[in-house]
Amino acid sequence: MKYQLPEHQAEILPNLLRLKTSEEIALSEFEGFLKAEILLTERLTNRTKFTNAYVLNIHTLALKHLYPFAGKYRDVNMSKGGFPFAAAKFLSQTMLSFEDEILSALPNKYKSKEDLIRDIAIVHGEFLVIHPFREGNGRTARILANLMARKQGYKPLRFDEVGEKEFTMYVSAVHSSAKKEYEKMFEFIRSIFPV
Protein backbone atom coordinates (compact mmCIF):
# COMPACT_ATOMS: atom_id res chain seq x y z
CA MET A 1 0.00 0.00 0.00
CA LYS A 2 1.36 3.41 -0.97
CA TYR A 3 1.66 6.40 1.34
CA GLN A 4 -0.83 9.21 1.03
CA LEU A 5 1.09 12.44 0.55
CA PRO A 6 0.36 15.98 -0.52
CA GLU A 7 -0.29 16.04 -4.29
CA HIS A 8 2.99 17.78 -5.15
CA GLN A 9 5.08 14.90 -3.72
CA ALA A 10 6.42 12.58 -6.42
CA GLU A 11 5.84 8.83 -6.48
CA ILE A 12 9.50 8.24 -7.46
CA LEU A 13 11.57 10.09 -4.88
CA PRO A 14 14.41 12.23 -6.19
CA ASN A 15 17.55 10.27 -5.46
CA LEU A 16 21.32 10.67 -5.55
CA LEU A 17 21.78 7.81 -8.02
CA ARG A 18 19.21 9.29 -10.44
CA LEU A 19 17.31 6.02 -10.55
CA LYS A 20 14.10 6.31 -12.54
CA THR A 21 12.10 3.15 -11.81
CA SER A 22 10.57 1.83 -8.62
CA GLU A 23 12.33 -1.50 -9.25
CA GLU A 24 15.79 0.13 -9.34
CA ILE A 25 15.02 2.11 -6.21
CA ALA A 26 13.66 -0.94 -4.38
CA LEU A 27 16.83 -2.91 -5.16
CA SER A 28 19.10 -0.07 -4.05
CA GLU A 29 17.14 0.37 -0.82
CA PHE A 30 17.21 -3.39 -0.17
CA GLU A 31 20.99 -3.50 -0.62
CA GLY A 32 21.43 -0.48 1.66
CA PHE A 33 19.35 -1.95 4.48
CA LEU A 34 21.07 -5.32 4.13
CA LYS A 35 24.52 -3.70 4.40
CA ALA A 36 23.40 -1.58 7.36
CA GLU A 37 22.09 -4.59 9.27
CA ILE A 38 25.27 -6.59 8.62
CA LEU A 39 27.50 -3.71 9.75
CA LEU A 40 25.46 -2.96 12.87
CA THR A 41 25.30 -6.65 13.79
CA GLU A 42 29.10 -6.84 13.53
CA ARG A 43 29.43 -3.78 15.80
CA LEU A 44 26.80 -4.92 18.32
CA THR A 45 28.02 -5.52 21.88
CA ASN A 46 26.35 -6.18 25.20
CA ARG A 47 26.92 -2.48 25.98
CA THR A 48 25.15 -1.15 22.87
CA LYS A 49 22.53 1.44 23.81
CA PHE A 50 19.54 1.95 21.57
CA THR A 51 18.94 5.71 21.31
CA ASN A 52 17.52 8.14 18.79
CA ALA A 53 21.06 8.69 17.51
CA TYR A 54 21.35 4.93 16.99
CA VAL A 55 18.05 4.85 15.06
CA LEU A 56 19.18 7.79 12.91
CA ASN A 57 22.42 5.90 12.24
CA ILE A 58 20.51 2.81 11.05
CA HIS A 59 18.64 5.00 8.56
CA THR A 60 21.79 6.88 7.50
CA LEU A 61 23.81 3.71 6.90
CA ALA A 62 20.98 2.17 4.89
CA LEU A 63 20.05 5.09 2.66
CA LYS A 64 22.88 7.67 2.54
CA HIS A 65 23.94 6.34 -0.87
CA LEU A 66 20.47 7.02 -2.25
CA TYR A 67 18.67 9.88 -0.51
CA PRO A 68 19.80 13.26 0.82
CA PHE A 69 17.24 12.88 3.63
CA ALA A 70 18.89 9.72 5.02
CA GLY A 71 19.15 9.97 8.79
CA LYS A 72 16.87 13.01 8.94
CA TYR A 73 13.31 13.25 10.18
CA ARG A 74 10.72 13.81 7.48
CA ASP A 75 9.37 17.30 6.83
CA VAL A 76 6.11 16.22 5.21
CA ASN A 77 2.96 14.83 6.82
CA MET A 78 2.15 11.28 5.77
CA SER A 79 -0.53 8.65 6.18
CA LYS A 80 -1.13 5.13 4.96
CA GLY A 81 -4.51 3.51 4.45
CA GLY A 82 -6.14 6.53 6.09
CA PHE A 83 -3.94 6.13 9.19
CA PRO A 84 -2.07 9.40 9.89
CA PHE A 85 1.46 9.24 11.28
CA ALA A 86 2.90 11.76 13.75
CA ALA A 87 2.82 15.35 12.46
CA ALA A 88 6.09 16.35 10.79
CA LYS A 89 6.43 19.62 12.70
CA PHE A 90 6.44 17.75 16.03
CA LEU A 91 8.76 14.87 15.06
CA SER A 92 11.83 16.09 16.95
CA GLN A 93 9.84 16.39 20.17
CA THR A 94 7.96 13.15 19.54
CA MET A 95 11.23 11.28 19.02
CA LEU A 96 12.70 12.84 22.19
CA SER A 97 9.71 11.50 24.10
CA PHE A 98 10.18 8.10 22.40
CA GLU A 99 13.78 8.03 23.59
CA ASP A 100 13.07 9.33 27.12
CA GLU A 101 10.02 7.17 27.82
CA ILE A 102 10.80 3.99 25.89
CA LEU A 103 14.36 3.57 24.61
CA SER A 104 16.11 4.79 27.76
CA ALA A 105 14.04 2.36 29.87
CA LEU A 106 15.37 -0.70 28.00
CA PRO A 107 17.53 -2.84 30.30
CA ASN A 108 20.99 -3.89 29.24
CA LYS A 109 20.19 -7.53 30.08
CA TYR A 110 16.74 -9.12 30.19
CA LYS A 111 15.56 -11.47 32.93
CA SER A 112 13.25 -13.33 30.56
CA LYS A 113 12.53 -13.83 26.88
CA GLU A 114 8.95 -12.62 27.47
CA ASP A 115 10.22 -9.29 28.85
CA LEU A 116 12.39 -8.87 25.76
CA ILE A 117 9.49 -9.71 23.44
CA ARG A 118 7.31 -7.19 25.29
CA ASP A 119 9.89 -4.42 24.89
CA ILE A 120 10.53 -5.22 21.23
CA ALA A 121 6.76 -5.03 20.67
CA ILE A 122 6.47 -1.64 22.37
CA VAL A 123 9.51 -0.17 20.60
CA HIS A 124 8.37 -1.55 17.25
CA GLY A 125 4.77 -0.41 17.62
CA GLU A 126 5.60 3.08 18.84
CA PHE A 127 8.26 3.62 16.19
CA LEU A 128 5.86 2.62 13.40
CA VAL A 129 3.14 4.91 14.75
CA ILE A 130 5.60 7.82 14.78
CA HIS A 131 7.01 6.95 11.33
CA PRO A 132 9.79 9.54 11.59
CA PHE A 133 11.32 9.09 8.14
CA ARG A 134 10.15 9.86 4.62
CA GLU A 135 11.06 6.32 3.52
CA GLY A 136 12.38 3.17 5.21
CA ASN A 137 10.49 3.25 8.52
CA GLY A 138 9.40 -0.39 8.54
CA ARG A 139 12.82 -1.64 7.53
CA THR A 140 14.51 0.56 10.15
CA ALA A 141 12.07 -0.78 12.77
CA ARG A 142 12.76 -4.38 11.73
CA ILE A 143 16.54 -3.90 11.94
CA LEU A 144 16.14 -2.34 15.39
CA ALA A 145 13.97 -5.27 16.52
CA ASN A 146 16.53 -7.75 15.19
CA LEU A 147 19.38 -5.95 16.94
CA MET A 148 17.44 -5.90 20.22
CA ALA A 149 17.03 -9.69 19.92
CA ARG A 150 20.64 -10.29 18.83
CA LYS A 151 22.00 -8.23 21.73
CA GLN A 152 20.36 -10.74 24.08
CA GLY A 153 21.84 -13.71 22.21
CA TYR A 154 18.83 -14.57 20.03
CA LYS A 155 18.66 -14.92 16.27
CA PRO A 156 16.82 -12.24 14.25
CA LEU A 157 13.05 -12.23 14.18
CA ARG A 158 11.39 -14.16 11.36
CA PHE A 159 9.90 -11.17 9.51
CA ASP A 160 10.58 -12.98 6.23
CA GLU A 161 7.98 -15.60 7.16
CA VAL A 162 5.14 -13.09 7.47
CA GLY A 163 2.37 -13.97 5.03
CA GLU A 164 -0.81 -12.12 4.11
CA LYS A 165 -2.71 -13.26 7.21
CA GLU A 166 0.14 -12.29 9.53
CA PHE A 167 0.57 -8.96 7.75
CA THR A 168 -3.09 -8.12 8.42
CA MET A 169 -2.45 -8.94 12.09
CA TYR A 170 0.65 -6.73 11.97
CA VAL A 171 -1.23 -3.71 10.58
CA SER A 172 -3.92 -4.14 13.24
CA ALA A 173 -1.18 -4.33 15.89
CA VAL A 174 0.33 -1.04 14.67
CA HIS A 175 -3.09 0.66 14.84
CA SER A 176 -3.58 -0.65 18.39
CA SER A 177 -0.12 0.64 19.33
CA ALA A 178 -1.32 4.14 18.46
CA LYS A 179 -3.69 3.79 21.43
CA LYS A 180 -0.90 2.42 23.66
CA GLU A 181 -2.51 -1.02 23.42
CA TYR A 182 0.40 -3.38 22.78
CA GLU A 183 -1.14 -6.83 23.25
CA LYS A 184 -1.61 -7.42 19.49
CA MET A 185 1.96 -6.33 18.75
CA PHE A 186 3.19 -8.50 21.62
CA GLU A 187 1.40 -11.51 20.09
CA PHE A 188 2.74 -10.69 16.63
CA ILE A 189 6.35 -10.35 17.82
CA ARG A 190 6.02 -13.55 19.86
CA SER A 191 4.78 -15.37 16.73
CA ILE A 192 7.92 -14.46 14.76
CA PHE A 193 10.42 -14.59 17.62
CA PRO A 194 13.22 -17.12 17.01
CA VAL A 195 12.86 -20.42 18.84
N, C-alpha and C positions, 0 to 999 in steps of 0.2 A: 504494500500500500504506500502510495506517495504521500509526502508531506503537503499540507495546505499552507501556501505562502501568499504574501501579497502578489498581485498580478505581475508586477514588474520584475519579479525574481525569476531567473532562467531555470529551466529544467536541467540543462547541462551546466554545471557550475564552471565559471572561469577557472582555469587551472594552469599551473606553472609549466606543465608539459605540453600544453596546447592540444590535449586530447579532445576529440570531437564526438566520440560515440559513448553511450552509456556502458557498452561492453568493455571498451578500453579503460574507462575510468574505474569500473568495478574491479578489473584485474589489477590495476595499479594500487587501488585501495586495499585489496586483499593481500597483495604482496607486502605493502607497508605495515598492515596490522600483524601479519605473520612474523615479519622481521622484528617488530617492536616486542611482541610477546616472547620470542626467543631470547632477545637481548635482556629483557627485564627478568626473565626466568633465570638466566645465567647470573645476573647481579643480585638476585633475591637472597637475603640472609634472614636469620631469626631475629635480627634487629631492625629489619625494614619497617618503616612507619608509612602507613597509607594516609596521605594528606592531599589537600587540593593541589599542591605543587606536584605531587606524584601523579595525580590524575591528569593534570595538564601535560606532564612529561609523556605519559602514555600516548596522548593525542598528538603531541608534537613529533615523537619518534615515528608514529604510524603514518602521518600525513604531511610532514614538512616538505617532502619531495614533490608534493602535488598541489597543496593549497596554501596561499599566504595566510589564511586564518587558522592554520594548525596551531593548537595549543592556546587558542584565544576563545573567550566566550563569544557566543553569537550575538549579533546586534540587530537581529530581526526576530519578530514574534513568529512562532510556528505552532502548528497543530497537526494531528494525524487522526483520521477517522472521526473528526469532530471533537477530539480530545485535545484541549489547549495545554501546552507546556508552560513552564514558568515564564513570566514576562521578561523580555530581553533587558529592559532598563533596570530590573532588580536582580539580575543574575549574580553580580559580584556579591551582594549581600546574602542572597539565597545560598550561594556556595559557601560563604563564610559560616552561615548557620549549619549547613550540612557538615562542614568540617568540625565545628565546635560541638555540635550535639550528637553526631553519629561517628565520624571517623576517629576523632580523638578519644572516644570511649572504647574503641576496640582494644582488647587485651593483647599483649604480646604472645601469650600462650593460652590456649583454650583448655578448660577442664574436661570438656566433652565435645564429641562430634556434633551433637544436637545444638549446643551453644554456638558453634561455628556456623552451622547451617542457618540458624536464626539470624546471626549477624550478616552473613552473606545476603540473605533474603532482604533484610532491611536496607543495607547499603545499595543493593541492586535495584530494589523497588524505588527508593527515594531518588537515586541518580537518574533513573529513566523518567520519573515524573518531572524532574528539573529539566532534563535534556539540555545541558548547557552549551552544546556545540552545534554548529550549523550542519555538520555531517559527522557520522561515526560514533554516535552516542551508544548505540546498542553494542557495537564491537568493543568500545572502550569499557563499557560496563562488564562485558563478558571476560575481557582480559583481567580486569580488576578482581572479579569473582574467582577466576582461575588462580591468580596470584595469592589471594587470601587463602585458598585451599592448599596450594603448594607450600606456602609458608609454614603450614601446620603439618606438612609431611604427606598430604594427600595428592592424588593425581588430579588433573584438571576436570572440571565438570563436563558432563556429556552433552553439551549444547548441540553437537552435531547429530545427536539421535532424536532431536525434537521434530516430530511430525506435525501434520495439520491439527490433529486433536490437541496435542500438547501446546502448540502455538496459540490456539484459542484460549487455553487455560492460562498461558503466559500473559496474553493481552489483558485478560480479566484480572489477573494478579497485579499487573501494573496499575490498572484503574483503581483497584482496591487500595493499593499503596498510597494513592493520592489522598485517601481518607485516613491514612495512618492505620489501615487494617492490613496486616501483613500475613495473615494465616494462609491465604491462597499462594502468596509468593513463597512462604515457608514450605508448603507442600510441593510446589513446583521445583524449588531448589533441591529439596530432599529427593524428589523423583529422578533427578539427573546427577545427584552427588555420586562420586566414585565409590565403589564397594570395597 
